[in-house]
């Protein structure tokens, strides 16, 4: 049997309860399959590895930091955050993110950036040898639902630090000069404690100072913000997130050492997210690929919303909790939605057989007819007939004409 030696090593490591050794041997098998030209089987193994990593708890991977990186008192529960003097509104909240959650799902580039930042905090000596220190400021930007806030919480968990979250409704005041004072008080509080400061909806504070729609007060606010960001560099870590990066003042960008753009997840990340959000169901790989095909261009939040709706629809339908049941539930959910960005979703929303014709003819998807049947419940002969008939073409042309 080809590759039996590697398979034997995987079994041995699994029986010994050594997940790291299992992952190493699965990686060996994937590489051998790739060399043998079995790219599809190799891709399946990689998806299984990603799913396995996705289910691991966060707790064992805490980053050990040098205390020289972070100054300040220990921030404990019960500490009162600063307030606006006029209204009494809190300027921030303090979160203590739990350590039993799961890591966010990223594409390869974003994952490497986030993990690279975390490695900096565990590598002070190596950085000092070349005359630099770990990153202390991060600006995360991207569309709503792309995982910006989740990323900030994930970093705080990995660093083992509480998260001081700025409250825009408390910071911004109608009283002249009060917003700038509130910003200064917020930074004074964050600088006192060892924490991660999160500036959510950052564009509300850091708008262009030459915006003709804004009054002179915004210049005072941005100047105060810039001064406090500069001073914060000596105390701790600051993360800012925004959906509207184009509104930010150019000087603000220079205050952040690293810029991280989050967008729609790529295909492997989509499949991992779909597998996560469909739990406790365990759909076959073919179903994950069909879902991913339809949800291309969606954010993580969009994918979660669709998967939740699919599970509700499936539970009430009485259908089996298998590939075909999930396929019919997905079709129903998409049919109820007003519009879809991806043509595949639009076709599935109105005609299941046209969708079968589409995926059977799409060489980029590379689904065998047996796999299409596994995912949809259509027999192989029917899939073959639909492929030949190219039933999807009229809908595809109509979609492109819109």
Protein Blocks (a to p, Z undefined) as FASTA:
>chain_A
ZZklmmmmmmmmmmnopaklmmmmmmmmmmmmmmnopamlmmmmmmmmmmmmmmpcfklm
cccddfklpgcddddehiacdddfklopafbdcddddfkbccddddfklmmmmmmmmmmm
mmmmmmmmnopacdfbdcdeddehilmmmmmmmmmmmnopacddddfklmpccbehklmm
mmmmmmmmmmmpgcddddehkllmmgcfklmkbcfklmmmmmmmmmmmmmmmmmmccddd
dfblmlpcfklmmmpmbdcddddddfklmmmmmmmmmpcbdcdfklmmmmmmmmgoiafk
lmmmmmmmmmmmmmmnopacbfklmmmmmmmmmmmpmbdfbfklmmmmmomklmmmmmmm
mmklopafklmmmmnopafklmmmmmmnommlmmmmmmmmZZ
